């Protein structure tokens, strides 16, 4: 399964982290923006090209030490079709460098529409007699609030195409508890109920390392719930946002891992992308600064959880 490939990359690099590619123009050094504007003008196309060139520099600097990237679709969609093209090219470039790609799209809808989303992001689309993979990511973040008929099309595509999903369970944002922490009549919380559904859905996509193709998004900003869910969801791999800029640290993410140092991958977006600004170095050094921060993050987390071992 796709999650097996991610786990193997994590173990190979001894690095359970993913670099979020959520670029704003204000994060991109002036020399990159200027070059793109010179080619395409200060237009949507110029902005999208700047995003792509920025991403390529980050990928080149990180691909030998970081197993995965996670582009957030909204940061590309805001630049129209030109930005969506940059997202597609970012995914392809990262994969060409051996990286696992998680598209952060948080998609879901009723069955027929979800079938289209699944085909777009993880599967293939047929045009007359020709078949194409529109985006071709390895995994996609999704919202499970519509229940099983919104997830089933994804399970089918994941099984056919060897892909994975990460379902929102306990998110890192401050207001997540307004709904996710609500008690249900059976005594569970909404997030516990969603976690149990992930475990059930995952039974259709078993993996050889004990984790299914159905993962869960569980934030580092709620370490007690992260620990609770790790115990309750032994077959579900976690995508853990909230590290770094949102306040999470190594001690906060540690409860998401199992005894082998597996079970979770921790995201950092601004911390890596904007490392050059935090360090106060010249924009020409943005990729080197990102690499330094990625190494620091890796070493901090692995120093806390220990060596990663395949079972």
MIZASE-620606 format. One record per residue (C-alpha): residue number from 1; residue in one letter; chain; x, y, z. Coordinates in steps of 0.05 Angstrom, whole numbers. Last residue first. Example, Ala and Ser with C-alpha at 12.3 -4.5 7.8 and 13.67 -1.06 7.14 Angstrom:
! residues 2
@n = 2, res = S, chain = A, x = 273, y = -21, z = 143
@n = 1, res = A, chain = A, x = 246, y = -90, z = 156
! end
This chain:
! residues 311
@n = 311, res = X, chain = A, x = 178, y = -82, z = 247
@n = 310, res = X, chain = A, x = 215, y = -26, z = 210
@n = 309, res = X, chain = A, x = 258, y = 12, z = 258
@n = 308, res = X, chain = A, x = 262, y = 87, z = 270
@n = 307, res = X, chain = A, x = 316, y = 107, z = 321
@n = 306, res = X, chain = A, x = 292, y = 145, z = 382
@n = 305, res = X, chain = A, x = 229, y = 185, z = 396
@n = 304, res = X, chain = A, x = 260, y = 248, z = 427
@n = 303, res = X, chain = A, x = 325, y = 252, z = 389
@n = 302, res = X, chain = A, x = 286, y = 233, z = 327
@n = 301, res = X, chain = A, x = 243, y = 294, z = 337
@n = 300, res = X, chain = A, x = 299, y = 344, z = 351
@n = 299, res = X, chain = A, x = 344, y = 315, z = 297
@n = 298, res = X, chain = A, x = 291, y = 318, z = 244
@n = 297, res = X, chain = A, x = 271, y = 389, z = 262
@n = 296, res = X, chain = A, x = 344, y = 413, z = 261
@n = 295, res = X, chain = A, x = 355, y = 378, z = 194
@n = 294, res = X, chain = A, x = 293, y = 410, z = 165
@n = 293, res = X, chain = A, x = 315, y = 478, z = 192
@n = 292, res = X, chain = A, x = 384, y = 472, z = 160
@n = 291, res = X, chain = A, x = 353, y = 449, z = 94
@n = 290, res = X, chain = A, x = 305, y = 509, z = 93
@n = 289, res = X, chain = A, x = 365, y = 556, z = 106
@n = 288, res = X, chain = A, x = 402, y = 525, z = 47
@n = 287, res = X, chain = A, x = 340, y = 534, z = 3
@n = 286, res = X, chain = A, x = 331, y = 607, z = 23
@n = 285, res = X, chain = A, x = 404, y = 626, z = 13
@n = 284, res = X, chain = A, x = 393, y = 672, z = -47
@n = 283, res = X, chain = A, x = 342, y = 707, z = -2
@n = 282, res = X, chain = A, x = 398, y = 735, z = 40
@n = 281, res = X, chain = A, x = 399, y = 712, z = 112
@n = 280, res = X, chain = A, x = 357, y = 738, z = 171
@n = 279, res = X, chain = A, x = 352, y = 669, z = 203
@n = 278, res = X, chain = A, x = 276, y = 676, z = 209
@n = 277, res = X, chain = A, x = 271, y = 701, z = 138
@n = 276, res = X, chain = A, x = 314, y = 644, z = 111
@n = 275, res = X, chain = A, x = 273, y = 594, z = 152
@n = 274, res = X, chain = A, x = 210, y = 617, z = 117
@n = 273, res = X, chain = A, x = 195, y = 554, z = 78
@n = 272, res = X, chain = A, x = 218, y = 507, z = 133
@n = 271, res = X, chain = A, x = 183, y = 537, z = 194
@n = 270, res = X, chain = A, x = 126, y = 561, z = 150
@n = 269, res = X, chain = A, x = 108, y = 490, z = 131
@n = 268, res = X, chain = A, x = 126, y = 438, z = 183
@n = 267, res = X, chain = A, x = 90, y = 371, z = 184
@n = 266, res = X, chain = A, x = 102, y = 311, z = 228
@n = 265, res = X, chain = A, x = 95, y = 240, z = 202
@n = 264, res = X, chain = A, x = 65, y = 188, z = 248
@n = 263, res = X, chain = A, x = 60, y = 114, z = 265
@n = 262, res = X, chain = A, x = 133, y = 96, z = 268
@n = 261, res = X, chain = A, x = 187, y = 105, z = 320
@n = 260, res = X, chain = A, x = 188, y = 30, z = 333
@n = 259, res = X, chain = A, x = 151, y = 36, z = 399
@n = 258, res = X, chain = A, x = 95, y = 75, z = 367
@n = 257, res = X, chain = A, x = 92, y = 149, z = 351
@n = 256, res = X, chain = A, x = 37, y = 200, z = 363
@n = 255, res = X, chain = A, x = 57, y = 211, z = 435
@n = 254, res = X, chain = A, x = 123, y = 243, z = 412
@n = 253, res = X, chain = A, x = 88, y = 301, z = 376
@n = 252, res = X, chain = A, x = 82, y = 346, z = 438
@n = 251, res = X, chain = A, x = 151, y = 330, z = 466
@n = 250, res = X, chain = A, x = 181, y = 348, z = 398
@n = 249, res = X, chain = A, x = 148, y = 416, z = 396
@n = 248, res = X, chain = A, x = 80, y = 444, z = 375
@n = 247, res = X, chain = A, x = 69, y = 520, z = 375
@n = 246, res = X, chain = A, x = 34, y = 535, z = 310
@n = 245, res = X, chain = A, x = 99, y = 559, z = 277
@n = 244, res = X, chain = A, x = 136, y = 496, z = 297
@n = 243, res = X, chain = A, x = 94, y = 433, z = 297
@n = 242, res = X, chain = A, x = 19, y = 442, z = 287
@n = 241, res = X, chain = A, x = 6, y = 387, z = 236
@n = 240, res = X, chain = A, x = 12, y = 312, z = 250
@n = 239, res = X, chain = A, x = -6, y = 263, z = 195
@n = 238, res = X, chain = A, x = -21, y = 200, z = 233
@n = 237, res = X, chain = A, x = -18, y = 127, z = 209
@n = 236, res = X, chain = A, x = -78, y = 86, z = 231
@n = 235, res = X, chain = A, x = -71, y = 13, z = 252
@n = 234, res = X, chain = A, x = -65, y = 24, z = 327
@n = 233, res = X, chain = A, x = -122, y = 75, z = 331
@n = 232, res = X, chain = A, x = -145, y = 78, z = 404
@n = 231, res = X, chain = A, x = -75, y = 81, z = 434
@n = 230, res = X, chain = A, x = -52, y = 133, z = 384
@n = 229, res = X, chain = A, x = -117, y = 170, z = 394
@n = 228, res = X, chain = A, x = -106, y = 180, z = 468
@n = 227, res = X, chain = A, x = -34, y = 202, z = 457
@n = 226, res = X, chain = A, x = -55, y = 253, z = 405
@n = 225, res = X, chain = A, x = -113, y = 275, z = 450
@n = 224, res = X, chain = A, x = -63, y = 291, z = 505
@n = 223, res = X, chain = A, x = -16, y = 324, z = 455
@n = 222, res = X, chain = A, x = -67, y = 374, z = 429
@n = 221, res = X, chain = A, x = -25, y = 425, z = 390
@n = 220, res = X, chain = A, x = 9, y = 368, z = 354
@n = 219, res = X, chain = A, x = -53, y = 359, z = 312
@n = 218, res = X, chain = A, x = -84, y = 294, z = 289
@n = 217, res = X, chain = A, x = -97, y = 283, z = 214
@n = 216, res = X, chain = A, x = -113, y = 209, z = 204
@n = 215, res = X, chain = A, x = -89, y = 155, z = 157
@n = 214, res = X, chain = A, x = -128, y = 105, z = 114
@n = 213, res = X, chain = A, x = -79, y = 62, z = 74
@n = 212, res = X, chain = A, x = -71, y = 17, z = 134
@n = 211, res = X, chain = A, x = -15, y = 13, z = 184
@n = 210, res = X, chain = A, x = 11, y = -54, z = 210
@n = 209, res = X, chain = A, x = 76, y = -54, z = 172
@n = 208, res = X, chain = A, x = 49, y = -97, z = 114
@n = 207, res = X, chain = A, x = -10, y = -51, z = 101
@n = 206, res = X, chain = A, x = -85, y = -65, z = 103
@n = 205, res = X, chain = A, x = -132, y = -26, z = 57
@n = 204, res = X, chain = A, x = -202, y = -51, z = 69
@n = 203, res = X, chain = A, x = -191, y = -53, z = 145
@n = 202, res = X, chain = A, x = -173, y = 21, z = 140
@n = 201, res = X, chain = A, x = -246, y = 41, z = 136
@n = 200, res = X, chain = A, x = -258, y = 11, z = 204
@n = 199, res = X, chain = A, x = -197, y = 45, z = 236
@n = 198, res = X, chain = A, x = -218, y = 110, z = 204
@n = 197, res = X, chain = A, x = -289, y = 102, z = 232
@n = 196, res = X, chain = A, x = -260, y = 93, z = 302
@n = 195, res = X, chain = A, x = -221, y = 158, z = 294
@n = 194, res = X, chain = A, x = -284, y = 194, z = 272
@n = 193, res = X, chain = A, x = -319, y = 170, z = 335
@n = 192, res = X, chain = A, x = -261, y = 191, z = 378
@n = 191, res = X, chain = A, x = -261, y = 260, z = 345
@n = 190, res = X, chain = A, x = -336, y = 268, z = 357
@n = 189, res = X, chain = A, x = -327, y = 250, z = 430
@n = 188, res = X, chain = A, x = -348, y = 184, z = 459
@n = 187, res = X, chain = A, x = -400, y = 176, z = 514
@n = 186, res = X, chain = A, x = -450, y = 137, z = 473
@n = 185, res = X, chain = A, x = -495, y = 198, z = 467
@n = 184, res = X, chain = A, x = -439, y = 238, z = 435
@n = 183, res = X, chain = A, x = -394, y = 288, z = 471
@n = 182, res = X, chain = A, x = -369, y = 349, z = 432
@n = 181, res = X, chain = A, x = -293, y = 352, z = 427
@n = 180, res = X, chain = A, x = -292, y = 354, z = 350
@n = 179, res = X, chain = A, x = -345, y = 408, z = 345
@n = 178, res = X, chain = A, x = -322, y = 469, z = 383
@n = 177, res = X, chain = A, x = -258, y = 431, z = 398
@n = 176, res = X, chain = A, x = -227, y = 450, z = 332
@n = 175, res = X, chain = A, x = -229, y = 524, z = 350
@n = 174, res = X, chain = A, x = -155, y = 533, z = 362
@n = 173, res = X, chain = A, x = -132, y = 497, z = 299
@n = 172, res = X, chain = A, x = -92, y = 432, z = 305
@n = 171, res = X, chain = A, x = -144, y = 383, z = 278
@n = 170, res = X, chain = A, x = -170, y = 321, z = 314
@n = 169, res = X, chain = A, x = -197, y = 272, z = 262
@n = 168, res = X, chain = A, x = -188, y = 298, z = 191
@n = 167, res = X, chain = A, x = -178, y = 238, z = 146
@n = 166, res = X, chain = A, x = -111, y = 224, z = 113
@n = 165, res = X, chain = A, x = -116, y = 184, z = 48
@n = 164, res = X, chain = A, x = -72, y = 134, z = 12
@n = 163, res = X, chain = A, x = -53, y = 110, z = -58
@n = 162, res = X, chain = A, x = -38, y = 42, z = -90
@n = 161, res = X, chain = A, x = -79, y = 57, z = -153
@n = 160, res = X, chain = A, x = -134, y = 5, z = -148
@n = 159, res = X, chain = A, x = -139, y = 1, z = -72
@n = 158, res = X, chain = A, x = -132, y = 77, z = -64
@n = 157, res = X, chain = A, x = -184, y = 87, z = -119
@n = 156, res = X, chain = A, x = -234, y = 41, z = -84
@n = 155, res = X, chain = A, x = -221, y = 71, z = -16
@n = 154, res = X, chain = A, x = -230, y = 141, z = -44
@n = 153, res = X, chain = A, x = -298, y = 123, z = -73
@n = 152, res = X, chain = A, x = -318, y = 94, z = -5
@n = 151, res = X, chain = A, x = -301, y = 158, z = 34
@n = 150, res = X, chain = A, x = -362, y = 201, z = 18
@n = 149, res = X, chain = A, x = -409, y = 142, z = 23
@n = 148, res = X, chain = A, x = -377, y = 125, z = 90
@n = 147, res = X, chain = A, x = -392, y = 189, z = 128
@n = 146, res = X, chain = A, x = -403, y = 259, z = 103
@n = 145, res = X, chain = A, x = -358, y = 287, z = 158
@n = 144, res = X, chain = A, x = -298, y = 248, z = 134
@n = 143, res = X, chain = A, x = -259, y = 308, z = 108
@n = 142, res = X, chain = A, x = -200, y = 289, z = 64
@n = 141, res = X, chain = A, x = -124, y = 297, z = 60
@n = 140, res = X, chain = A, x = -96, y = 265, z = -3
@n = 139, res = X, chain = A, x = -42, y = 214, z = -16
@n = 138, res = X, chain = A, x = 9, y = 194, z = -69
@n = 137, res = X, chain = A, x = -7, y = 253, z = -115
@n = 136, res = X, chain = A, x = -22, y = 241, z = -188
@n = 135, res = X, chain = A, x = -52, y = 307, z = -207
@n = 134, res = X, chain = A, x = -90, y = 293, z = -272
@n = 133, res = X, chain = A, x = -70, y = 219, z = -282
@n = 132, res = X, chain = A, x = -90, y = 208, z = -355
@n = 131, res = X, chain = A, x = -123, y = 152, z = -394
@n = 130, res = X, chain = A, x = -136, y = 155, z = -469
@n = 129, res = X, chain = A, x = -196, y = 121, z = -503
@n = 128, res = X, chain = A, x = -243, y = 181, z = -502
@n = 127, res = X, chain = A, x = -213, y = 222, z = -446
@n = 126, res = X, chain = A, x = -207, y = 175, z = -386
@n = 125, res = X, chain = A, x = -188, y = 205, z = -319
@n = 124, res = X, chain = A, x = -141, y = 173, z = -269
@n = 123, res = X, chain = A, x = -133, y = 164, z = -194
@n = 122, res = X, chain = A, x = -106, y = 202, z = -135
@n = 121, res = X, chain = A, x = -124, y = 275, z = -142
@n = 120, res = X, chain = A, x = -172, y = 279, z = -200
@n = 119, res = X, chain = A, x = -201, y = 208, z = -197
@n = 118, res = X, chain = A, x = -214, y = 215, z = -122
@n = 117, res = X, chain = A, x = -246, y = 284, z = -132
@n = 116, res = X, chain = A, x = -291, y = 255, z = -187
@n = 115, res = X, chain = A, x = -312, y = 196, z = -144
@n = 114, res = X, chain = A, x = -325, y = 246, z = -88
@n = 113, res = X, chain = A, x = -375, y = 280, z = -133
@n = 112, res = X, chain = A, x = -413, y = 215, z = -145
@n = 111, res = X, chain = A, x = -410, y = 195, z = -71
@n = 110, res = X, chain = A, x = -429, y = 260, z = -37
@n = 109, res = X, chain = A, x = -373, y = 308, z = -21
@n = 108, res = X, chain = A, x = -303, y = 310, z = 8
@n = 107, res = X, chain = A, x = -236, y = 344, z = -1
@n = 106, res = X, chain = A, x = -187, y = 367, z = 51
@n = 105, res = X, chain = A, x = -139, y = 388, z = -5
@n = 104, res = X, chain = A, x = -71, y = 377, z = 26
@n = 103, res = X, chain = A, x = -38, y = 338, z = -29
@n = 102, res = X, chain = A, x = 10, y = 288, z = 2
@n = 101, res = X, chain = A, x = 71, y = 274, z = -41
@n = 100, res = X, chain = A, x = 124, y = 221, z = -27
@n = 99, res = X, chain = A, x = 193, y = 244, z = -51
@n = 98, res = X, chain = A, x = 238, y = 208, z = -100
@n = 97, res = X, chain = A, x = 264, y = 269, z = -137
@n = 96, res = X, chain = A, x = 217, y = 255, z = -196
@n = 95, res = X, chain = A, x = 161, y = 252, z = -144
@n = 94, res = X, chain = A, x = 177, y = 323, z = -122
@n = 93, res = X, chain = A, x = 177, y = 348, z = -194
@n = 92, res = X, chain = A, x = 110, y = 315, z = -210
@n = 91, res = X, chain = A, x = 76, y = 344, z = -149
@n = 90, res = X, chain = A, x = 105, y = 413, z = -162
@n = 89, res = X, chain = A, x = 83, y = 410, z = -235
@n = 88, res = X, chain = A, x = 11, y = 395, z = -216
@n = 87, res = X, chain = A, x = 12, y = 450, z = -164
@n = 86, res = X, chain = A, x = 41, y = 499, z = -214
@n = 85, res = X, chain = A, x = -15, y = 481, z = -263
@n = 84, res = X, chain = A, x = -65, y = 495, z = -207
@n = 83, res = X, chain = A, x = -32, y = 563, z = -199
@n = 82, res = X, chain = A, x = -41, y = 579, z = -273
@n = 81, res = X, chain = A, x = -112, y = 554, z = -270
@n = 80, res = X, chain = A, x = -128, y = 606, z = -218
@n = 79, res = X, chain = A, x = -76, y = 639, z = -173
@n = 78, res = X, chain = A, x = -116, y = 626, z = -109
@n = 77, res = X, chain = A, x = -117, y = 553, z = -130
@n = 76, res = X, chain = A, x = -43, y = 547, z = -114
@n = 75, res = X, chain = A, x = -44, y = 567, z = -41
@n = 74, res = X, chain = A, x = -110, y = 530, z = -34
@n = 73, res = X, chain = A, x = -79, y = 463, z = -55
@n = 72, res = X, chain = A, x = -33, y = 456, z = 6
@n = 71, res = X, chain = A, x = 30, y = 421, z = -19
@n = 70, res = X, chain = A, x = 54, y = 367, z = 28
@n = 69, res = X, chain = A, x = 124, y = 342, z = 17
@n = 68, res = X, chain = A, x = 155, y = 275, z = 36
@n = 67, res = X, chain = A, x = 217, y = 236, z = 56
@n = 66, res = X, chain = A, x = 262, y = 293, z = 79
@n = 65, res = X, chain = A, x = 338, y = 284, z = 76
@n = 64, res = X, chain = A, x = 356, y = 272, z = 3
@n = 63, res = X, chain = A, x = 297, y = 311, z = -25
@n = 62, res = X, chain = A, x = 307, y = 373, z = 18
@n = 61, res = X, chain = A, x = 350, y = 422, z = -21
@n = 60, res = X, chain = A, x = 324, y = 403, z = -90
@n = 59, res = X, chain = A, x = 253, y = 404, z = -63
@n = 58, res = X, chain = A, x = 262, y = 474, z = -35
@n = 57, res = X, chain = A, x = 291, y = 501, z = -100
@n = 56, res = X, chain = A, x = 235, y = 468, z = -139
@n = 55, res = X, chain = A, x = 183, y = 499, z = -93
@n = 54, res = X, chain = A, x = 210, y = 570, z = -104
@n = 53, res = X, chain = A, x = 210, y = 559, z = -179
@n = 52, res = X, chain = A, x = 138, y = 534, z = -176
@n = 51, res = X, chain = A, x = 113, y = 590, z = -132
@n = 50, res = X, chain = A, x = 147, y = 642, z = -176
@n = 49, res = X, chain = A, x = 115, y = 611, z = -238
@n = 48, res = X, chain = A, x = 47, y = 617, z = -205
@n = 47, res = X, chain = A, x = 59, y = 691, z = -191
@n = 46, res = X, chain = A, x = 80, y = 705, z = -262
@n = 45, res = X, chain = A, x = 20, y = 667, z = -290
@n = 44, res = X, chain = A, x = -28, y = 704, z = -244
@n = 43, res = X, chain = A, x = 3, y = 769, z = -269
@n = 42, res = X, chain = A, x = 60, y = 815, z = -252
@n = 41, res = X, chain = A, x = 92, y = 801, z = -319
@n = 40, res = X, chain = A, x = 106, y = 732, z = -349
@n = 39, res = X, chain = A, x = 181, y = 728, z = -361
@n = 38, res = X, chain = A, x = 204, y = 789, z = -322
@n = 37, res = X, chain = A, x = 153, y = 774, z = -269
@n = 36, res = X, chain = A, x = 183, y = 704, z = -259
@n = 35, res = X, chain = A, x = 254, y = 732, z = -253
@n = 34, res = X, chain = A, x = 231, y = 786, z = -205
@n = 33, res = X, chain = A, x = 194, y = 736, z = -160
@n = 32, res = X, chain = A, x = 255, y = 691, z = -156
@n = 31, res = X, chain = A, x = 304, y = 748, z = -141
@n = 30, res = X, chain = A, x = 256, y = 777, z = -89
@n = 29, res = X, chain = A, x = 256, y = 715, z = -45
@n = 28, res = X, chain = A, x = 189, y = 679, z = -37
@n = 27, res = X, chain = A, x = 154, y = 679, z = 30
@n = 26, res = X, chain = A, x = 116, y = 743, z = 14
@n = 25, res = X, chain = A, x = 90, y = 710, z = -49
@n = 24, res = X, chain = A, x = 56, y = 658, z = -6
@n = 23, res = X, chain = A, x = 77, y = 586, z = -9
@n = 22, res = X, chain = A, x = 43, y = 528, z = 25
@n = 21, res = X, chain = A, x = 93, y = 472, z = 10
@n = 20, res = X, chain = A, x = 92, y = 434, z = 76
@n = 19, res = X, chain = A, x = 155, y = 394, z = 88
@n = 18, res = X, chain = A, x = 141, y = 325, z = 117
@n = 17, res = X, chain = A, x = 176, y = 294, z = 177
@n = 16, res = X, chain = A, x = 189, y = 225, z = 205
@n = 15, res = X, chain = A, x = 264, y = 225, z = 187
@n = 14, res = X, chain = A, x = 309, y = 165, z = 192
@n = 13, res = X, chain = A, x = 319, y = 172, z = 117
@n = 12, res = X, chain = A, x = 308, y = 99, z = 101
@n = 11, res = X, chain = A, x = 257, y = 92, z = 157
@n = 10, res = X, chain = A, x = 215, y = 150, z = 132
@n = 9, res = X, chain = A, x = 220, y = 126, z = 60
@n = 8, res = X, chain = A, x = 197, y = 56, z = 81
@n = 7, res = X, chain = A, x = 139, y = 85, z = 120
@n = 6, res = X, chain = A, x = 117, y = 127, z = 60
@n = 5, res = X, chain = A, x = 120, y = 66, z = 15
@n = 4, res = X, chain = A, x = 80, y = 25, z = 64
@n = 3, res = X, chain = A, x = 28, y = 82, z = 66
@n = 2, res = X, chain = A, x = 19, y = 73, z = -9
@n = 1, res = X, chain = A, x = 0, y = 0, z = 0
! end
